[in-house]
Amino acid sequence: MKPLIIIYGSTGTGKSDLAVELATRYNGEIINADAMQMYNGLPIITNKLTTEEQRGIPHHLLGSIELHEDPWVVTQFKKEATRIISEIRGRGKLPIVVGGTSYYLDGLLLKGLVEDQPALEGGAHPEAMLAKLREVDPVIADKWHPNDARKIRTSLEIYFATGRRASDIYAEQRIKKESKWASKDTAQTHGLGEILLFWLYAQREVLNERLDQRVDKMVRSGLLGETAEVYDYLQQRLAAGETVDRSKGIWQSIGFRQFEPYLTAVKATPDAGPALAKLKEAGIEETKAATRQYAKYQVRWMTMKTIASLQEEKLLDRLYLLDSTDISRWKQEVLEKGVELARQFLADEQLPPPTDMSDTAREVLAGSVERSNREDTPCRKTCDICQKTLLTEELWQAHITSRKHAKAVRGAKKRMLIPAHAVPSRSLVAVEPEPSEQDSKQHQ
Ligand SMILES: [Zn+2]
């Protein structure tokens, strides 16, 4: 048996602590899968465990790249993590991967997902990409909205990286989907061995409160000093005439961006006391807001993307949600349950159904599965009034019943641009469409 434990979880749920606890008990080594913690230094901004908290457990890919370097793309992470996993096994030890960067974990775990490859970055014009995609994979090209550069790029990258059409891969996955909750022996087709997955989850309001307190604590332990360090480093590089791509990497880390106006003002007018205090306070508030936003994004990624993929790959019965909502019960709910599950897993015993772990586990897992089973009906309709193309029947219905569409229709009627009978409208009910899974990515 080649066991592997992977720990997913939002920021602030205690996943790094669980990883250390498991490693201590089961002779493990830890692989970091948090893009920001891969940067060297800045322990407060990136929220790294201290050496003391690591308790002598080897941590890989922690602080292994320099500040000016680009964050790793998924394929690079997958390659390195896979190599380290087999090295750890070579030492007779248990690899434990823990991370906040969900697409790293997905990339490592799931087949057929080749996202965020750098191959086409820089200069590839959306229209040119679409033209190329129409050539190599017309089926998928027709599915994507012409403006959805990201999906077009991903499909092209899948083609270039695997030599296979994304449409074929998706069709295959669809066929494989038949049985939803898999048996134990199907869960090792990934070359990664036997897998046990944890998802540390906390209810949003409670987690938000905790994250706010954590930001205050970070400020007390010297967040601003670190931020100033990054700021000076950036200024030096700019002064040396270097080009710095600030759209990614450490420059996008939460806790740096938000304090930049303050730091700039400190340099310019160090004596402007009250004005500076105001900017500092704003920086703290924005850091809190961004942290909450990021935690929300992590949960949405899990419920909308990871769970659907795990289901397709018949790994969903290996995903254990541990409820970290009540921090005073962390020991019972997260630590003890996690330790016992890992013990059963390593002893090759029968594991309980993930939905039996807690009420929260049942609600959240069942809800996510239900959502991902709700098949969208593909279609492609364009609303000429709003100049909007919708790709599923559900989104189309949501659009033509939306307040926005109704408003556009009224405007168009007023301008007498269109005869009333030509208007697609069921605009008595105003329903805005749900936001799509195309979230803004802010932490990569
Ligand atoms: Zn419309």
Boltz pocket constraint, residues with backbone or C-beta under 6 A from the ligand:
constraints:
  - pocket:
      binder: B
      contacts: [[A, 383], [A, 384], [A, 385], [A, 386], [A, 387], [A, 388], [A, 399], [A, 400], [A, 404], [A, 405], [A, 408]]
      max_distance: 6.0
